[in-house]
């Protein structure tokens, strides 16, 4: 390393670290307010106030005819804005529905409001979110999301966009060629698992144009987040290296590991190898020179992969060396670890192993994310992570799946209960760690409501206010619908055996069974109990039909009811097959296909439920036809096969989207029905093995074909939902789901 480079690196580190630590500028806040309220931004002014015992604070006050928002950070001030909008204007901003119908003269608070958050850290995102939801985002979409983060009080986002370019530069400096790296970087839809060391190369080779464009995107993301006072969590080295590493450095201590999901081995550099800490240091130095730092680094060891030894001493040394690589580059480094391994592999991570891994890192230089606290609180069986600072998180959604689901009672109570529990140790934060966003907005509004309070939430008061803000009305039918939703789809206890919501049998690879591995159809409620909620929400149309949030919710609830109805129809044609009744089989299977077509028509009325934008956004990133084709393949593969034709993860990330219903699920079932009908006509049993091979071939062709899908909605969401209610409601009456 030359003296000139060292001096440049030190200067960049000092300058960018300072940038990373800055609080929000008034201009960044003013611009946020202007983006959110283009017609009313002149009614607001912002002021900076001091934190309280190191905790963020905001105030809302009216002076004259102006509304003054004060905050100890940009995020705090933005939270003040959202508090004002929700409490004084009956407004709401979610991914799936926005209500900003404000009066011409904004109401003025009569008294000053002041709130202090009990949490230092308000964490956001999961490695998986960057693919299940964010794979194809451009700056315009990222800008909206960063605004949403700030408005909802989140100040500690995971920031890993464009990470692959920093690695590319470092490996090129280490002498690796483009050919050496071609089989290393995955395609854009699979970075989450590449970054966590689970897989190499799948969906690639990754064009350098992608790396460069997303590195530039990352710079914009970080500048905006830091300008609002957020402290982004950047990646660090965990040992994952290219397969070509063993040729380049034949004496290196490498260990092959396999994720056991149909992908090839990946290679991990042993923490005892001197190059481990060296590469970790070089990566952070380069990343800091390019992007700055806020001294928070994400690194997940053995994500869904067991270590080669369960000896506590080995695990402790591994942890210490990994942190040492961070510390050498940044003496202020804090390791932020997703605690998923303690949930997913609890048989391996017993108390001695967990304690050794955590205690090897000094003091508060490690922060643990209790990644799915609402499902199973790991802090309760690890003595609050043995004294380490930790964050209470809601995971909620796996795979970006489409279903109504949530633990509303848990989210309303458990965070505050943990905060006030003397056994919770060094609980320092709260966060959202979902695998996919843009679904179930009520759960995320509820979770964010915990950020500025240390007491439990009274759902009897909170939920009606949520409905009023969402629909612009306290319509009694809408309130009744939500009371039913609260008691059905959103009433799930903290239970490690109920991880997430059920999918529809429509999305399953065609089968005579009632569910498959990743298309689990068992509901956490009686499906018939959801029907009155549908009735009530339909009845609210007269009052609420103009509301964006209402339109989304009505389509979503109608979608869920129809998705549930598919299961009794499937049972009907299965029973007909077993009784060798061809006519009955063909009648039931015909109804099943019509249901899929109707679901597609319903979902086409809302952009939230369309395949077209997902595929079109993927193709936009391509700089050539070959790149466009590659990105389209990534986009379609992730949400269907999740790998090759024999992938065991097929349907893990399935979606109920218009375009998928008619173009993927429907033809699969039609082919299945054709083969079953042929078997019945010949009085034979269905050759399921032959059909499986046939459908795998068809699926793989679908994933790799290029096709344009609609990107504009079609039809009126309210009228279409009403039509579905008129068509199907009587058919469902008295039916056992």
N, C-alpha and C positions, 0 to 999 in steps of 0.2 A: 504494500500500500504506500503510495507516494506521499511526501509531506504535503504537497499541494492538495491532494485529495483529502487527507486527514483534516487540514484546516477548513476546507470547504464543507466537509461533513459536520465538523464541530459547529461552524457558523450556522449551517442549515438546522442542525439539531436545536441550538439555542433559540433561533428565530421561530421555528415552527412549533417548538414546545411552548413558547410564549403564546403563540397564536392559539394553540390547543387549549391553553388555560384561560383565555380571555372570556369574559362574560359577554352577553349580547350587546351589540351596538344598537343605538336607537334607530338607525336606518333599517336594520334588518327586521326589527319589530314593526316599524311603520309599514314596511313593505308587506309583511305578513298580514297585518290588519287590512291593508288595501286589497290584497288578493282575496281575503275572506269576505270583506264587506266593501266592495267597490263603490257602493252608493252611500255608505255611511262612515267611511274611515275618518272624515274630517271631524266627526263628533267625539273622537277619542284623542287623548294624549297619554304618553307613557313617561314614567319616572322610575329611577333606580332607588331601591332601598336596601338596607343591610339585611343579611340573613340573621336568623335567630338561633343561637347556639349551633351554628354551622348548618342549620336546616333552611331550605328554601321557604320564602314567605311571599305572599301577594296581598295586595289591598285593592279595593274598588271604592271609589268615592266620586261624588259629583261636586264640581266647583263651577258655579254659574250654570251655563248650559252645556258644559263639557263633562264627559265621563273620563275620569283619571284612573288609569291602570298602573299600579306600581308593583314591582317585583324585584326580588334579589337576584334573578337571572332572567334571561329571555324566556325560558320555559315557564318560569313562575308567572311572568307577565302575560304570556299567551294563555296560561291556565286561568288567569283573572278574566281575560276576554271571554273564554268559553264559559266560565262560571256566570258572567254577566248575561251572555246570550241564552243560556239554559234557564237561569233563574228569573230573569227580568223580561225576556223577550219570547219565551216559549219556543226557542230554536233548537236545532240539533244538526250535527255534522257527523255522518257515519260513512263507511265505504258504500253502503247499500241504502242510500236515501239521505237527502239533505233537505232540511227545512230552514230556510233563511228568509221567510216572509216577515220582514220586520216593519213596524209602523214607521211612517214618515218622520215623526218626532219620537226619538228614542226615549224610553222611560228613564228617569233619573233616580238613582238610589237615594233614599232619605237619610240613611246612616252609613257610615264607613264600615265596610266588611274587611276583615283581616283573617287570613288562614295561614297556618304553618303546617308543612308536611312532616310527619314523623319519620320519613324515610330519606336517607342520604341518596340512595340509588333507586331509580325507577327504570328498570331494564326493559329492553325491547328486542325482539326477534330471536330466531332459532336458525341454525345453519340451513335447515330444510326450507324455511320460508323463502329464502333467496331463489329457490327453484320451484317449489310448488305454487308460488304466487308471483314472484318477482323476476323470473327468468328473462322476460322480454321487455322490462320496463325501460323507458327512456327518461330524460331529465324532467319532462313535463309531469310524468306520473310520480317520479321520485319527489319532486317539489311538493306535490299535494300530500304525499305521505309524511314528509318532514313537518309540514304545517300541522297535519293531524297529530303527529307525535307531540309537538310542542303544546297544542291546544289541550291535549289529554295528560300533560304533566310528565311525559317521558323524557329522561335526560341521559340515558346510558344505552344508546343503540349499538348493537353489533354492526360492524361496518366492514364487510369483506368483499364488496363488489370490486372486480378488477384485480384481485389478489394474484391471479395467475400470471399477470404481466411482471410483477416484481420478482416472482420465482423464475420466470423466463429469463429476465435480465441477469439474475444471480447465477443461474446454471450456465448461461452463455459465457459469463466471466470465468466460470470454473472449467471451461473447455468442452462443454456438451454441445453437440451440433443439433440442428433442427431435426435431423433424422433420429437422433438419440431421444429427443423429447416428444416425437410424434405420437408414440404409444403411451405417453405419460398423461398429458392433459386430456380430460374428458370433454365431451360436447357440453354446450352451455346449459343444458337442462339438468346436468348431473354434477355440477360443481360442489354442491353441499356434501356429497359423499366422497368426492375426490379430496376436498379440503380436510375431511375427517379421516382420511386414510383408508377408506373402505374399497376404493376401486381406482383403476387407472384406465384411461383410453376410451372407455365406452362412449359412443356417440360422437367420437372425433373422426379424423384429427382436427384439433382446434385451430382455426386460422389465426395468424398473428394480427390480422385486421381487427378481430374480435378483442384480443387482448388490449390492443392500443385504444380502441374506442371506449372500452369499459374502464380502463385506467383513467382516461379523461373524465368519464362519468363519475368515478370515485372521487376525483379531486373536487368536483362540484358538490357532491354529496357532503364531503367532509367540511368544506368551507361553509356551507349553509348550516350544517348541524352545529359547528363550533360557533358560528356567528350568533346562534340562539342560546349559547351557553351549555350545549350538550357536550358530553365527553364520550366520544365514540370508542368502542372496543375494537382494536385492530388484531389481526392474526399473528400468531407466533409459530415457530417450528416445533413439530411434534415427533419428528423422526422419519416421516414418510418421504421416500426418495424414489427417483426413476429406476426402472429395472436395469437401465444401462449403467447404473452406478457401480454395479459389481464388475463391469468390464473396465470402467474408467479407474476405479479404485479397488483392485483385486484383493487387497489386504483389509478392506473395511469389514467390520463385523455387521453383517446383514442378517435379518431374520425374515423369512417369508411368512406372510399371514394371509388368511382368507376369510372373507366376510360371510361365506356359506350361502350366498344368494345367487349363485350361477355365474359369478364373475371370476376372472383369473386372480392369482395371487398378487398381492402388493408387497412392497419391501420396506421394512422399517430398519433404520440405522440404530444399532444398539446404543443405549445411552452411555455405556462404558467406553465406546469408541471416542478417541479425542476429537474426531471430526464433528461429533454430535453438537457439543457446545460451540464449536467454531462456526458451524453452519447456522446455528441458532442466532449467534451474535451477528454474523454477516447479514443475515436476512433482516433483522431488526434495524441494523445500521442503515441498510439500503432503503428500507421502507420509511424510516424516519427522515432520511435525506429527501425522499420523494414526496412524502405525505405528512410529515410532522408526527407528533404523538401526544396523547393525553395519559400515557403511562399505563394504560389498561390493555392487556393482551389475552386473547382467547386461545386456548390450546386444550384439546381433548385427547387424552391418552386412552387407547384401547376402546374406542367407540364401537360397541357391539362386537368386539374381538377380545378374547381373553389373553392376558399376559402369559408369557411362557413359564412363569413361576408364580406360585402363590405365597412365596416366602416373604414375610413382612419386610425383612432387611433389604431384599432385592427391590421391592416396590418403593420403599423409602428412598433408596439410592437413585432409582430412576426418576422419581419426582424431584429430588434435589438437583440432579443434573439438568433436567429440563428447565427448571427455574433459573439455574446458574447461567444458562445460555441467554436468558432474558436479562438477568442482572448485569452481565458483562457489557451488554449493549446499552442498558438503561438502568442505572442504580436505583431509580424510582419505580421500577417495573412492578406491576401488580398482576398476578395471574388470575384470570377469570375462567373458571372451569364449569362447563355444563355437567350437572350431576346425573346425567342420564344413565351412565354405566351402573350406578348404584341401584337404579330401578330395573334396568333391563337384564342385569346379570347378578341378581341379589344372592344367588347360590355361591358365586365366587367371592363377591365383596362382602365378606363377613367382617366383624368388628376389627380383628387384628390387621387385616389387609387394608381396610378403609382408613383406619387410624394412622397406619404407617405412611400411606400415600399422602395424607393431608398434613400430618405434623412435620414432615420433612421440609416443608416450606416455612420460612420464618414468619412468626407473628401474623400481622394482617396483610402480608404480601400475597395472599390468595383469597379470592372471593368465590364462594360456591353458589351455583344456581341450583336450588331445589327445583328441578325442571318441571315436575308435574305434581306440585304440592297438593293440588285439589283432588288428585286421584289417590296418591299415597305419599304422605308427608315423610320424606326420608329423614328430615331433621329429628323426628321423634325416635328413630331407632339408631341414631348416630351421636346421641348426646349433643344435638345442635351442631353437628359437624366438628365436634371436638374443639369448640371454641373459635373456629374460623368465622369471619364475617360471611353471612349468607343472605340469599334473596328468596323470598316467597314468590313462586310463579304459578300462573295458570297456563297449562299447555293446551287443553281443550280439544284442538283439532289435529287429527293425524291425516297426512296425505292431501290436505286441501279438499277432502271429501265434501259432498253436498248433502247435508242432512240437518234437520232441526234437532238440536241436542245441547245440553248444558247442565251444570250443577249450580243452579241459581242460588239455592239456600246456602250451599257451601261457600260460594264466592261472597255472599252478603255477610257472612259471619267469620269464617275461618281466618282471614288475614288479621283482623283486629284481635281475635282471640289469641293468635300466635304472638302478636306484638306485645300483648299484655301478659303473656305466660312467662313466669320467672324461669322456666326451663328452656326458653327459646334462645338463650345464649346471646350471641352477637348478631341478631337479626337486624340487618341494615337496609333492606330494600324490598321492593315489590316489583313484579314484572309480568310481561306477557311473552310466552315462549311457544306459541302455537306453530305447528308445521305449515299451516296455510291460513291466509286471512281472507277478507271479503266474503264472510258468511256469518250468520248468527250475530248481527251487530249488537243486540241487546246484551250479550255476555261480555262484550268488550267495553261497552259503556258502563256496565255494572262494575267490572273489575277496576276500571279507571277511577270510578267514584271512591274507591278506597284510598287513593293516593293522598288526598288532602284531609284525611280523618284518622283517628285512632280508636273509633268506636264502631260497632257493628251497624250495618245498614238495615233499616226497617223497610222490607219489601212492600208492605202494605201502603207505604207512602211513596216509595221510590218508583215503583212500577207504573202507577197511574200518571205520575209526572213524566215519566219516559214516554208513555203513549201520547199524552197531550203534546209534548214537544215534537214528537215524531209526526203526528197526523195534523197538528194545528187544531186539535179538537179533543174534548173529553167525551166523545161519543159513547153512550152506554153499551152499545153492542161491541164496539172495539175493546172497551174495558173488560167486558165479560169474556171475550175471546182470549184476551191476554191472561185473565185469571185461570182459564182452562189450560192454556199453554204452560203457565207456571206450574200447574199441578200434573202435567203429563210429560211433554218432551223435555222440560227444563227442571224436572225434579229427579235428580240422580244423586245418590249419596256418594261420599268419598269411598271408593271401593276399587281396589287394584284389579279386580276381575271384570269390571265394566270400564273399559278404557275410553271408548268413544262411541259415537252414534252408529246405528245400523244403516246399511245400504239397502238398495232395492234389489230384488232377484232379477230385475231387468238388466242390471249391470254385470251379473254373473256370466262367466263363460257358460253357454247353454248346458243345462244339467237336469237330471231327474231328481237331484237332491234339493233340499230346501235352503242350502247355503253352501258357499265354498270358503276357502281359507280367508280371503280378503273381502269377500262379499258376504258379510254376516248379516242376516236378516232378522235376528232376534231383537225386538224392541225393548226399551226400558219402561214401556207403558202399554196399556191395552189400546190397540189401534182404533177400536170403535170409540174410545173415549175422546179421541181427537176430532171426531166428526162434528160435535156441537161447536167447537171453536171455529171450524170452517163455516158453519151456518151463521154464526155471529159476525164473523169478519165480512162475509158476503153482505149481511144486513147493514153493515156500517158503510157500504159503498156510497149511499146517497149523500152522506155527510163528508166522507173522507176521500172520495175518489180522485181529487186533484192532488193529493199528497204523494210526493215521490216515495216516501217511506212506506205509506200504505200500499201503494202499487207493488212495491217489492215484496212486502210481507204477504200480500194476498196471493201473489204468484208463488211465493216460497211455500206457504201453507198448502195451497192447492197442489203444488208439486209433491209435497210430502204425503198428502192423502192419496194421491194417485199412485205414488211409488209404493205405498203400503198395500194398496189394492192389488198390485201385481202378484203378490204372494198367494192369496186364495185362488186367483186365476191359474197360477202355475200348479197349485195342488190339484185343481180340477183336471187339467190336461194330463198330469202325471197319473192320477187315478184312472182316467180313461185309458191311458196306455196300458196300465197294469191289468185292466179288465178287458183289454183287447177290443175296445169299442172305438172303431175308426171314426165314425160320424161324430161322436161326442168329442173325441180328441181334436178333430178338425174345427169344430165349433169353438171349443175353448181356446185353441191356439190362435184362431182368427181374432177372437176378442182380445187376446194378449197383444197381438200386433197392432190392432186399432188403438189400444191403450198407449203403446209406445208412440204412435203417430200423434195422438192427442197431446201427450206430454211434450213432444217436440214443438207442436204448435203453440202451446202455452208458454214454454220457455223462450221461444223466439220473440216474445213481446218485451223482454228485458235483456239489455246488454250484459247484465251480470251473469246470465245463464246461457251464453252463446260461445260455441267453439270458434266461430269465424274470427273474432278479434284476437284470440289467443294465437291462432295460426298466422294471421296477417301481421301481428306484431313481431312474431318470430322472423318471418321472411323479410321484414323491413331492415333488419340488421345485416342482411347479406349484401356484400359488395359485388357479387357475381351470381350467376344462376346456380353454380355448384354450391355456393355458401347458402343461398336461399333454400335449396333443396335439403341441405344438411340440417339447417335450423328447423325446417318444417318437420323433418323426421324426428328430431329431438322433441319438439313440442307434442307431436302425436304419440310418440312412444312412451313418454313419461306418464301420461294419463291413461294409458291402456296396458301395454305389455310390461312396462318398466324393465326393459331389457330385450333380449332376443326372443325368438319363438318359444323357447323352453324356459323362459324366466319364471321362477317360483313367485315373483312379486307381482304377476299380472293382476290388474284391478286394485292394487294397493292405493293408487292415487286416482281412482275412478271418479268421474263427475257426471252429474245429471245436467247436461248441456244440450241445447238445441244444436243440431248438426251431428253430435255424437249419437243422439237417440236414433235418428233416421238413417244415418250413414254408417254407423258401427254396430250398435246393439241390435237394431232391427234386422239387418241382413244376417247377422250371426244366428239369431233365433229362427229366421226364415229357413236358413240352411238346415238347422237342427230339426225343425218341424218337417221339412221335406224328407230327411233321412228316417225320422220316426214313422212318418206316414208310409214310406216305402216298406219298412220292416213290418208294419201292421198289415199292409196289403198282401205281403208274402207270408204272413203268419210266422215271422221270425222275431228274434230279440234284436234290439238295436245293437249294432257293433260299435260300442262306445270307444274302443281303442282306435278304430279306423276313423271315426268321426273326430276324435281329438286331434289326430294328425292332420286331417283335412282342415279343421278350423284354425289350427296353428299356422298353417300355410297361408290361409286366407287373411288372418290377422296381420301377419308379417308383410304381406303385399299391401294391405291397407296403410300400415304405418309408413311404408316407403313410397307410396304413390303421391303425386302432387295434385292438389285440388283446391280450388277456391271455394270458400264458404261465406255465406252472407255476413257482413259486418254491421249492417243496419237492422234495427228491430223491425218486426212485422206484426201488425195487429195491435189492438188496444188491450193492455194487460187486464184491466178491470172487466171489460166486456167478455174477454176470452175466459177468464176465471169463472165468471157467472155462467157462461155457456157450459163449462165443464161441470159446474155444480148442478146445473139442470139436467145434464146427461147422466151423471154418475151417482148422484146422492141417493136416489131411490134404489139403485142397484146394490148399494152398500148397506142399506138398512137391514139390520138383523143378521148381517153376514158375520161369521166368526173369522177374525183376522188372526 
